[in-house]
Amino acid sequence: MPLQETSGAASYDAFGGGAPFTPVYIEDIFSCFLYTGNGSTQTITNGIDLSGKGGLVWLKSRSAAQGNFLVDSARGIDYTLYSNLTNAQGSGGGNYITAFNSNGFSMGS
């Protein structure tokens, strides 16, 4: 790797020319959130900006024998990943997740 030529304070040039560094904390990108379904539409507020920064939602029923399903912002709400089945991707994610929001996500009934 070549050496970087500096023209002043080495830290100023080497670390982005004085651009402010914003640390990323785990609570900014990860949330484990238990909720109780209500049989209707529901908004889950977990503090994660899924609409602006993207991400993944992993849902699993704790009261019924249903599989896991994952919906991510790269594929969109119409596609679901099944972590416990051989058909890895399926359609119909929009039946579960209806929107990614700036502070969580919305669910269908």
C-alpha distances in whole Angstrom, upper triangle without the diagonal:
4,7,9,13,15,19,21,20,17,18,19,16,14,16,17,19,22,23,25,24,26,26,27,30,31,34,33,32,34,38,41,44,47,50,53,54,57,58,57,54,52,49,47,45,42,40,37,36,37,38,35,32,33,34,36,39,40,44,47,50,51,55,55,54,52,48,45,44,40,40,37,36,34,37,39,43,44,42,42,40,42,41,44,45,44,44,41,41,45,46,48,46,47,50,49,46,47,45,41,42,40,41,42,44,47,49,52,55
4,6,9,12,16,18,18,15,17,18,15,13,16,17,18,21,22,25,24,27,27,29,31,33,36,35,34,37,40,43,46,50,52,56,57,60,61,59,56,54,51,49,47,44,42,39,38,38,39,36,33,35,36,38,42,43,47,49,53,54,58,58,57,55,51,48,46,43,42,39,38,36,39,41,45,46,45,45,43,45,44,47,48,47,47,44,44,47,49,51,48,50,53,51,48,49,46,43,43,41,43,44,45,49,51,54,57
4,6,9,13,15,15,12,14,15,12,10,14,15,16,19,20,23,22,26,26,28,31,33,36,34,34,37,40,43,46,50,53,56,57,60,61,60,57,54,51,49,47,44,41,39,38,39,40,37,34,36,37,39,43,44,48,50,54,55,59,59,58,56,53,49,48,44,44,40,39,37,41,43,46,48,46,47,45,47,45,49,50,50,49,46,46,49,50,52,49,51,54,52,49,50,47,44,44,41,43,44,46,50,52,55,58
4,6,10,12,12,9,11,12,9,7,11,12,12,16,17,20,20,23,24,26,29,32,35,33,33,36,39,42,45,49,51,55,56,59,60,58,55,53,49,47,45,42,40,37,36,37,38,35,32,34,35,38,42,43,47,50,53,54,58,59,58,56,52,49,47,44,43,39,38,36,40,41,45,47,45,46,44,47,45,49,50,50,49,46,46,49,50,51,48,49,53,51,48,49,45,42,42,39,41,42,44,48,50,53,57
4,7,10,11,9,12,12,8,9,13,13,13,16,18,21,21,25,26,29,32,34,37,35,35,38,42,45,48,52,54,58,59,61,62,61,58,55,52,50,47,45,42,40,38,40,40,37,34,37,38,41,44,46,50,53,56,58,61,62,61,59,56,52,50,47,46,42,40,39,42,44,47,50,48,49,48,50,49,52,54,53,53,49,49,52,53,54,51,52,55,54,50,51,48,44,44,41,43,44,47,50,53,56,59
4,6,7,6,9,9,6,8,11,12,10,13,16,18,19,23,25,27,31,33,36,34,34,38,41,44,47,51,53,57,58,60,62,60,57,54,51,49,46,43,40,38,37,39,39,36,34,36,38,41,44,46,50,53,56,57,61,62,61,59,56,52,50,47,46,42,40,39,43,44,47,50,49,49,48,51,49,53,54,54,54,50,50,53,53,54,51,52,55,53,50,51,47,44,43,40,41,43,46,50,52,56,59
4,7,7,10,9,7,10,13,13,10,13,16,19,20,24,26,29,32,35,38,35,36,40,43,46,49,53,55,58,59,62,63,62,58,56,52,50,47,45,42,40,39,40,41,37,35,38,40,43,46,48,52,55,58,59,63,64,64,61,58,55,53,49,48,44,42,41,45,46,49,52,51,51,50,53,52,56,57,57,56,53,52,55,55,56,53,54,57,55,52,52,49,45,44,41,43,45,47,51,54,57,60
4,6,9,7,7,10,12,13,10,11,15,17,19,23,25,28,31,34,36,34,36,39,42,45,48,52,54,57,59,61,63,61,58,55,51,49,46,44,41,39,38,40,40,37,35,38,40,43,46,48,52,55,58,59,62,63,64,61,58,54,53,49,48,44,43,42,46,47,49,52,51,52,51,54,52,56,58,58,57,53,53,55,56,57,54,54,57,55,52,52,48,45,44,41,42,44,47,50,53,57,60
4,5,5,7,9,10,12,10,10,14,15,17,20,22,25,28,31,33,32,33,36,39,43,45,49,51,55,56,59,60,59,56,53,49,47,44,41,38,37,36,38,39,35,33,36,38,41,44,46,49,52,55,56,60,61,61,59,56,52,51,47,46,43,41,40,44,45,48,51,50,50,49,52,50,54,56,56,55,52,51,54,54,55,52,52,55,53,50,50,47,43,42,39,40,42,45,48,51,55,58
4,5,5,6,8,10,9,11,14,15,16,20,21,24,27,30,32,31,32,34,38,41,44,47,50,54,55,57,59,58,55,52,48,46,43,40,37,36,35,37,38,34,32,35,36,39,42,44,47,50,53,54,58,59,59,57,54,50,49,45,44,41,39,38,42,43,46,49,48,48,47,49,48,51,53,53,53,49,49,52,52,53,50,51,54,51,48,49,46,42,41,38,39,41,44,47,50,54,57
4,6,5,6,8,8,8,11,12,12,16,17,20,23,26,29,27,28,31,34,37,40,44,46,50,51,54,56,54,51,48,45,42,39,37,34,32,32,34,35,31,29,32,33,36,39,41,44,47,50,51,54,56,56,53,51,47,46,42,41,38,36,36,40,41,43,46,45,45,44,46,45,48,50,51,50,47,46,49,50,50,47,48,51,48,45,46,43,39,38,35,35,37,40,44,47,50,53
4,6,6,7,5,5,8,10,12,16,17,21,24,27,29,27,28,31,35,38,40,44,46,50,51,54,55,54,50,48,44,42,39,37,33,32,31,33,33,30,28,31,33,36,39,41,44,47,51,51,55,56,56,54,51,47,46,42,41,38,36,35,39,40,43,45,45,45,44,47,45,49,51,51,51,47,46,49,49,50,47,47,50,48,45,45,42,38,37,33,35,37,40,43,46,50,53
4,6,6,5,7,10,12,13,17,19,22,25,28,30,28,29,32,36,39,42,45,47,51,52,55,56,55,51,49,45,43,40,38,35,33,32,33,34,30,28,31,32,36,39,41,45,48,51,52,56,57,57,54,51,47,46,42,41,37,35,35,38,39,42,45,44,44,44,46,45,49,50,50,50,46,46,48,48,49,46,47,50,48,45,45,42,38,37,34,36,38,40,44,47,50,53
4,6,7,9,11,13,13,16,17,20,23,26,28,27,27,30,34,37,40,43,46,49,50,53,55,53,50,47,44,41,39,36,33,31,30,32,33,29,27,30,31,34,37,39,43,45,49,50,53,54,54,52,49,45,43,40,39,35,34,33,37,38,41,43,42,42,41,44,42,46,48,48,47,44,43,46,47,48,45,45,48,46,43,44,41,37,36,33,35,36,39,43,45,49,52
4,6,7,8,9,9,12,14,17,20,23,25,23,24,27,30,34,36,40,42,46,47,50,51,50,47,44,40,38,35,33,30,28,27,29,30,26,24,27,28,31,34,36,40,42,46,47,50,51,51,49,46,42,41,37,36,33,31,30,34,35,38,41,40,40,39,41,40,44,45,46,45,41,41,44,44,45,42,43,46,43,40,41,37,34,33,30,31,33,36,39,42,45,49
4,6,5,8,9,12,14,17,20,23,25,23,24,27,30,34,36,40,42,46,47,49,50,49,45,43,39,37,35,32,29,27,26,27,28,24,22,25,27,30,33,36,39,42,46,47,50,51,51,49,46,42,40,36,35,31,30,29,33,34,36,39,38,39,38,41,40,44,45,46,45,41,40,43,43,44,41,41,44,42,39,39,36,32,31,28,30,32,34,38,41,44,47
4,6,9,11,14,17,20,23,26,28,26,27,30,33,37,39,43,45,48,49,51,53,51,48,45,42,40,37,35,31,30,28,30,30,27,25,28,30,33,36,39,42,46,49,50,53,55,55,52,49,45,44,40,38,35,33,32,36,37,39,42,42,42,42,44,44,47,49,49,48,45,44,46,46,47,44,44,47,45,42,42,38,35,34,31,32,34,37,40,44,47,50
4,6,9,12,15,18,21,25,26,24,25,29,32,35,38,41,43,47,48,50,52,50,46,44,40,38,35,33,30,28,27,29,29,26,24,28,29,33,36,38,42,45,48,49,52,53,54,51,49,45,43,40,38,35,32,32,36,37,39,42,42,42,42,44,43,47,49,50,49,45,44,46,46,47,43,44,47,44,41,41,38,34,33,29,30,33,36,39,42,46,49
4,6,9,13,15,19,22,23,21,22,26,29,32,34,38,40,43,44,46,48,46,43,40,36,35,32,30,26,25,23,26,26,22,21,24,26,29,32,35,38,41,44,46,49,50,51,48,45,42,40,36,34,31,29,29,33,33,35,38,38,39,38,41,40,44,46,46,45,42,41,43,43,43,40,40,43,41,37,37,34,30,29,26,27,29,32,36,39,42,45
4,6,10,13,16,19,21,18,20,23,26,30,32,35,37,41,42,44,46,44,41,38,34,32,29,27,23,22,21,24,24,21,19,23,25,28,31,33,36,39,42,43,47,48,49,46,44,40,38,35,33,30,28,28,32,32,34,38,37,38,37,40,39,43,45,46,45,41,40,42,42,42,39,39,41,39,36,36,32,29,27,24,25,27,30,34,37,40,44
4,6,10,13,16,18,15,17,20,23,27,29,33,35,38,40,42,44,42,39,36,33,30,27,25,22,20,20,22,23,20,18,21,22,25,28,30,34,36,39,40,44,45,46,43,41,37,35,32,31,28,26,26,30,31,33,36,35,35,35,37,36,40,42,43,42,38,38,40,40,40,36,37,40,37,34,34,31,27,26,22,23,25,28,32,35,39,42
4,7,10,13,14,12,14,17,20,23,25,29,31,35,36,38,40,39,36,33,29,27,24,21,18,17,16,19,20,17,15,18,19,22,25,27,30,33,36,37,40,42,42,40,38,34,33,29,28,25,23,24,28,28,30,33,33,33,32,35,34,37,39,41,40,36,35,37,37,37,34,34,36,34,30,31,28,24,22,19,19,22,25,29,32,35,38
4,6,10,12,10,12,15,17,21,23,27,29,33,34,37,39,38,35,32,28,25,23,20,17,16,16,18,20,18,15,18,18,21,23,25,28,31,34,34,38,40,40,38,36,32,31,27,27,24,23,24,27,28,29,33,32,31,30,33,31,35,37,38,38,34,34,36,36,36,33,33,36,33,30,31,27,24,22,19,19,21,24,28,31,34,37
4,7,8,7,8,11,14,17,20,24,26,29,31,34,35,34,31,28,25,22,20,16,14,12,13,15,18,15,13,15,15,17,19,21,24,27,30,31,34,36,36,34,32,28,27,24,23,20,20,21,24,24,26,29,28,28,27,29,28,31,33,35,34,31,30,32,33,33,29,30,32,29,26,27,24,21,19,17,16,18,21,25,27,31,34
4,5,5,7,9,11,15,17,21,23,27,29,32,34,33,30,27,24,21,18,15,12,12,13,16,18,17,14,16,15,17,18,20,23,25,28,28,32,34,34,32,30,27,26,23,23,21,20,22,25,25,26,29,29,27,26,28,27,30,33,34,34,31,30,32,33,32,29,30,31,28,25,27,24,21,20,17,16,17,20,24,26,30,33
4,5,6,6,8,11,14,18,21,24,26,29,31,31,28,25,22,19,17,13,12,11,13,15,18,17,14,15,13,15,16,17,20,22,25,25,28,30,31,29,27,23,23,20,20,18,19,21,23,23,24,27,26,25,24,25,23,26,29,31,31,28,28,30,30,30,26,27,29,26,23,25,23,19,19,17,15,15,18,22,24,28,30
4,6,5,6,10,12,15,18,22,24,26,29,28,26,22,19,16,13,10,8,8,11,13,17,16,14,15,13,14,15,16,19,21,23,23,27,29,30,28,26,23,22,20,20,18,19,21,23,23,23,27,26,24,24,25,24,27,30,32,32,28,28,29,30,29,25,26,27,24,22,23,21,18,16,14,12,13,16,20,22,26,28
4,6,8,12,14,17,19,23,24,27,29,28,25,22,19,16,13,10,7,6,8,11,14,13,10,12,11,13,14,17,19,22,25,25,29,30,31,29,27,24,22,19,19,17,16,19,21,21,21,25,25,24,23,25,24,27,30,32,31,28,27,29,29,28,24,25,27,23,21,22,19,15,14,12,10,12,15,19,21,25,28
4,7,11,13,17,19,22,23,26,28,27,24,21,18,15,13,10,9,6,8,9,13,12,9,10,8,10,11,14,17,19,22,23,27,28,29,26,24,21,19,16,16,13,14,15,18,18,19,22,21,20,20,22,21,24,27,28,28,24,24,25,26,25,21,22,24,21,18,20,18,14,14,12,11,11,14,18,20,23,26
4,7,10,13,16,20,21,24,26,25,23,20,17,14,13,9,9,7,10,11,14,15,12,12,9,10,10,11,14,16,19,20,24,25,26,23,22,18,17,14,15,14,15,17,19,19,19,22,21,19,19,20,19,22,24,27,26,23,23,24,25,24,21,22,23,20,18,20,18,15,15,14,12,11,13,17,19,22,25
4,6,10,12,16,18,21,23,23,21,17,15,11,10,6,8,7,11,12,15,16,14,14,11,11,10,11,12,14,17,17,21,22,23,22,20,17,16,14,15,14,16,19,20,19,19,22,21,19,19,20,19,21,24,27,27,24,23,24,25,24,20,21,22,18,16,19,17,14,14,14,11,10,12,15,17,20,22
4,7,10,14,16,19,21,22,20,17,15,11,11,8,11,11,14,14,18,19,18,16,13,12,10,9,10,12,14,14,17,19,20,19,18,15,15,14,15,16,18,20,21,21,20,23,21,19,18,19,17,19,23,26,26,23,23,24,24,23,20,21,21,18,16,19,18,16,16,17,14,12,13,16,16,20,21
4,6,10,12,15,18,18,17,14,12,8,9,7,10,11,14,14,18,20,19,17,15,13,10,10,10,11,12,12,15,18,19,18,18,15,15,14,15,16,18,21,22,21,19,22,22,19,19,19,19,21,24,27,26,24,24,24,24,22,19,20,20,16,15,18,17,15,15,16,13,10,12,13,14,17,18
4,7,10,13,16,17,16,13,13,9,11,10,13,15,18,17,20,23,22,20,18,16,12,11,10,10,10,9,12,15,17,16,16,14,15,15,17,18,21,24,24,23,20,23,22,20,20,20,19,20,23,27,27,24,24,24,25,22,19,20,19,16,15,18,18,17,18,19,15,13,13,14,14,17,17
4,6,9,12,13,13,10,10,8,10,10,14,15,18,18,20,23,23,21,19,17,13,13,10,11,10,10,12,14,17,16,17,15,16,16,17,19,21,24,24,22,20,22,22,20,21,20,21,22,24,28,27,25,25,24,24,21,19,19,18,14,14,16,17,17,17,18,15,13,12,12,12,14,14
4,6,9,11,12,10,11,10,13,14,18,19,21,21,23,26,26,24,22,20,16,15,12,12,10,10,10,13,16,15,17,16,17,18,19,21,23,27,26,24,21,23,23,21,22,22,22,23,25,28,28,27,26,25,25,22,19,19,17,14,15,17,18,19,19,21,18,15,15,14,12,14,12
4,6,8,9,8,10,10,14,15,19,20,22,20,22,25,26,24,22,19,16,15,12,12,10,11,10,12,15,14,16,16,16,17,18,20,22,26,25,22,19,21,21,19,21,20,22,22,24,27,26,25,24,23,22,19,17,17,14,12,13,15,17,18,18,21,18,15,14,12,10,10,9
4,5,8,7,11,12,15,17,21,22,23,22,24,27,28,26,24,22,19,18,15,15,13,14,13,14,18,17,19,19,19,20,20,23,24,28,27,24,21,22,23,22,24,23,25,25,27,30,29,28,27,25,24,20,19,18,15,13,15,15,17,19,19,22,20,17,15,13,11,10,8
4,7,9,12,14,17,20,23,24,25,23,24,28,29,26,25,23,19,19,15,15,13,15,13,14,17,16,18,18,18,20,20,23,24,27,26,23,20,20,22,20,23,22,24,24,25,29,27,27,25,23,22,18,17,16,13,12,14,15,17,19,20,23,22,19,16,13,10,9,6
4,6,10,13,16,19,22,22,23,21,22,26,27,25,24,22,19,19,16,17,15,17,16,17,20,18,20,20,19,20,19,22,23,26,25,22,18,19,21,20,23,23,25,26,27,30,28,27,25,23,21,17,16,14,12,11,12,12,15,17,18,21,20,17,14,11,8,7,4
4,7,10,13,16,19,19,20,18,18,22,23,21,21,19,16,17,15,17,16,18,18,19,21,19,20,19,18,18,17,19,20,23,22,19,15,17,19,18,21,22,24,26,26,29,27,26,24,22,20,16,14,12,10,9,10,9,11,14,14,17,16,14,11,7,6,5,5
4,6,10,13,15,16,17,16,17,20,21,20,19,17,14,16,14,16,15,17,17,19,21,19,20,19,17,17,16,18,19,22,22,19,15,18,19,19,21,22,24,25,26,29,28,26,24,23,21,17,15,13,12,10,10,10,11,12,12,15,13,11,9,6,5,7,8
4,6,10,12,13,13,13,14,17,18,17,16,16,13,15,14,16,16,18,19,21,23,21,21,19,18,17,15,17,17,20,20,17,15,18,19,19,21,22,24,26,27,30,28,26,24,23,21,19,16,14,14,11,10,9,9,10,9,11,10,8,6,4,6,9,11
4,6,9,10,12,11,13,16,17,15,14,13,11,13,12,14,15,16,18,20,22,20,20,18,16,15,14,15,16,20,20,17,15,18,19,18,20,21,22,24,26,29,27,25,24,23,22,19,16,15,15,12,10,11,10,10,9,11,8,6,5,6,8,11,13
4,6,8,10,11,13,15,15,15,14,14,12,14,14,17,18,19,21,23,25,23,23,20,19,17,16,16,16,20,21,19,17,21,21,21,22,23,24,26,28,31,30,27,26,26,24,22,19,18,19,15,13,14,12,10,9,9,6,5,7,9,11,15,17
4,6,9,10,13,14,14,14,12,12,11,13,13,16,18,18,21,23,25,23,22,19,18,16,16,15,16,19,21,19,18,21,21,20,21,22,22,25,27,30,29,26,25,25,25,23,19,19,20,17,14,16,14,11,10,10,6,5,8,11,13,17,19
4,7,9,11,12,12,13,12,13,13,15,17,19,21,22,25,27,28,26,25,22,21,18,17,16,16,19,21,19,19,23,23,22,23,25,24,27,30,32,31,28,27,27,27,25,21,21,22,19,16,17,15,12,9,8,4,6,10,13,16,19,22
4,6,9,9,9,9,8,10,10,13,15,19,21,22,25,27,28,25,24,20,19,16,14,13,12,16,18,16,16,20,20,19,20,22,22,25,27,30,28,25,24,25,24,23,19,19,21,18,15,16,13,10,8,7,5,5,9,12,15,19,22
4,6,6,6,7,8,11,12,15,17,21,23,25,28,29,30,27,26,22,20,17,15,13,11,14,16,15,15,19,19,19,20,23,23,27,29,30,29,26,24,24,24,23,19,18,21,18,15,15,12,8,6,4,5,6,9,12,16,19,22
4,6,6,4,5,8,9,13,15,19,21,23,26,27,28,25,23,19,17,14,11,9,7,11,13,11,11,15,16,16,17,20,21,24,25,27,25,22,20,21,20,19,15,15,18,15,12,12,9,5,6,6,7,6,7,11,13,17,20
4,6,6,8,11,12,16,18,21,24,26,29,29,30,27,25,22,19,16,13,11,8,11,13,10,11,15,16,17,19,22,23,26,27,29,27,24,21,21,20,19,16,15,18,16,12,12,8,5,5,5,8,8,8,11,14,17,20
4,6,9,13,14,18,21,24,27,29,32,32,33,30,28,25,22,19,16,13,10,12,15,13,15,18,19,20,21,24,25,29,30,31,29,26,24,24,23,22,19,18,21,20,16,16,12,9,8,6,9,11,12,15,18,21,24
4,7,11,13,17,19,23,26,28,31,32,32,29,27,23,21,17,15,11,9,11,14,13,15,18,18,19,20,23,23,27,28,29,28,24,22,24,23,23,19,19,22,20,17,17,14,10,10,8,11,11,13,16,19,22,25
4,7,10,14,16,20,23,25,28,29,29,26,23,20,17,13,11,8,5,7,10,10,12,15,15,15,16,19,20,23,25,26,24,21,19,20,19,19,16,16,19,17,14,14,12,8,9,9,11,10,11,14,16,19,23
4,7,10,13,17,20,22,25,26,26,23,20,17,14,10,9,6,6,8,10,10,11,15,14,13,13,16,16,20,22,23,22,18,17,18,18,18,14,15,18,16,13,14,12,9,11,11,12,10,11,14,15,19,22
4,7,10,13,17,19,22,22,22,19,17,13,10,7,6,4,6,9,10,10,10,13,12,10,10,13,13,16,18,20,19,15,14,15,16,16,12,14,16,13,11,13,12,9,12,13,13,10,10,13,14,17,20
4,6,10,13,16,18,19,19,16,14,11,8,6,5,6,9,11,12,11,10,13,12,10,10,12,12,15,17,20,18,15,14,15,15,14,11,12,14,10,9,12,11,9,12,13,13,9,8,11,11,14,16
4,7,10,13,16,16,16,13,11,7,6,4,7,9,12,14,14,13,12,14,13,10,9,10,10,12,14,17,17,14,14,14,15,15,11,14,14,11,10,14,14,13,15,17,16,12,11,13,12,15,17
4,7,10,12,12,13,10,9,6,6,6,8,11,14,17,16,15,13,15,14,10,10,10,11,12,14,18,17,15,15,15,15,14,11,13,13,9,10,13,14,14,16,18,17,13,12,12,11,13,14
4,6,9,9,9,7,7,5,7,9,12,15,18,20,19,19,16,18,16,13,12,11,11,11,14,17,17,16,16,16,17,16,13,16,14,11,13,16,18,18,20,22,20,16,15,15,13,15,15
4,6,6,7,6,8,8,10,12,15,18,21,23,22,21,18,19,18,15,15,13,14,13,16,19,19,18,19,18,19,17,15,17,15,12,14,17,19,20,22,24,22,18,17,16,14,15,14
4,6,8,9,10,10,13,15,18,21,24,26,25,25,22,23,22,19,18,16,16,15,18,22,22,21,22,22,22,21,19,20,18,15,17,21,22,22,24,26,23,20,19,19,16,18,17
4,7,9,11,13,15,18,20,23,26,29,28,27,24,25,24,21,21,18,18,17,19,23,24,23,24,23,24,21,20,21,19,16,19,22,24,24,26,28,26,22,21,20,17,18,16
4,6,9,11,14,17,19,23,26,28,26,26,23,23,22,19,19,16,17,15,17,20,21,21,22,20,21,19,18,20,17,15,18,21,24,25,27,29,27,24,22,21,18,17,16
4,7,10,13,16,19,23,26,28,26,25,23,23,21,18,17,14,15,12,14,17,18,19,20,19,20,19,18,21,18,16,19,22,25,26,28,31,29,25,23,23,19,19,18
4,7,9,13,16,19,23,24,22,22,19,19,17,14,14,11,12,10,11,15,15,15,16,15,16,15,15,17,15,13,16,19,22,23,25,28,26,23,21,20,17,17,16
4,6,10,13,17,20,21,19,20,17,17,15,12,11,7,8,7,8,12,12,12,13,13,15,14,13,16,15,13,15,19,21,21,24,27,26,22,20,20,17,17,17
4,7,10,13,17,18,17,17,15,16,14,10,8,6,6,7,9,12,13,11,12,12,14,14,12,15,14,12,13,17,19,19,21,24,22,19,17,18,15,16,17
4,7,10,14,15,13,13,12,12,10,6,6,5,7,8,10,13,12,10,9,10,11,11,8,12,12,9,10,14,16,16,19,21,20,17,15,15,13,14,16
4,7,10,12,11,11,10,11,9,6,5,6,8,11,12,14,13,10,9,10,11,11,8,11,12,10,10,13,14,13,16,18,18,14,13,14,13,15,17
4,7,9,8,7,6,8,7,5,6,9,11,14,15,17,15,12,10,10,10,10,6,9,11,9,7,10,11,10,13,16,16,13,11,12,11,13,16
4,6,6,6,7,9,8,8,8,12,13,16,17,19,17,13,11,12,12,13,9,11,14,12,10,12,11,9,12,14,15,12,11,13,14,16,19
4,6,5,7,10,9,11,12,15,17,20,21,22,20,16,14,15,14,14,11,12,15,14,11,12,10,8,11,12,14,12,11,13,14,17,20
4,6,9,11,10,11,12,15,17,20,20,21,19,15,13,14,14,15,13,14,17,16,14,15,13,11,14,16,17,16,15,17,18,20,23
4,7,8,6,8,9,13,15,19,18,18,16,13,10,11,10,12,10,11,15,14,12,13,13,12,16,18,19,17,15,16,17,18,21
4,6,6,9,11,15,17,20,20,21,18,15,12,12,10,11,8,9,12,12,10,10,9,9,13,15,17,15,12,13,14,15,18
4,6,7,11,14,16,19,19,20,17,15,12,11,9,8,5,5,8,8,6,7,7,8,12,15,16,13,10,11,10,11,15
4,7,10,13,16,19,18,19,16,14,11,9,6,5,5,5,8,9,8,9,10,12,15,19,20,17,14,13,13,12,15
4,7,10,13,16,15,15,12,10,7,6,4,6,5,7,10,10,10,11,12,13,17,20,21,18,15,15,14,14,17
4,6,10,12,11,13,10,8,6,5,6,7,5,8,10,9,10,12,14,14,18,20,21,17,15,15,14,14,16
4,6,9,9,10,8,6,5,6,9,10,8,12,13,12,12,15,16,16,20,22,22,19,17,18,16,17,19
4,6,6,8,7,5,6,8,10,11,10,14,14,13,14,18,19,19,22,25,24,21,19,19,18,18,20
4,6,8,9,7,9,11,14,15,14,17,18,16,17,20,21,20,24,26,25,22,20,21,20,21,22
4,7,9,8,11,12,16,16,16,19,19,17,19,22,24,23,27,29,28,24,23,23,21,22,23
4,6,6,9,10,14,15,15,19,18,18,19,23,24,24,28,30,30,26,24,25,22,23,23
4,6,9,11,14,17,17,21,21,20,22,25,26,26,30,32,32,29,27,27,25,25,26
4,6,7,11,13,14,18,18,18,19,22,24,24,28,30,31,27,25,25,23,23,24
4,7,10,13,13,16,17,17,18,20,22,21,25,27,28,24,22,23,21,22,24
4,7,10,10,13,15,15,15,18,19,19,23,25,26,23,20,21,19,20,21
4,7,8,11,12,13,14,16,18,19,22,25,26,22,20,20,18,17,19
4,6,8,9,11,12,13,15,17,21,24,25,21,18,18,16,15,17
4,5,6,8,9,10,13,15,19,22,23,20,16,15,13,11,13
4,5,5,6,8,10,12,16,19,19,16,13,12,10,10,12
4,5,5,5,8,11,14,18,18,15,12,10,8,8,11
4,6,7,10,13,16,20,20,17,13,11,8,6,8
4,6,9,11,14,18,17,14,10,9,5,5,7
4,6,8,11,14,14,11,7,6,4,6,9
4,7,10,13,14,11,8,5,5,6,10
4,6,10,11,9,6,5,7,9,13
4,7,8,6,4,6,9,12,16
4,5,5,5,7,11,14,17
4,6,8,11,14,17,21
4,7,10,13,17,20
4,7,10,14,17
4,7,10,13
4,7,10
4,7
4
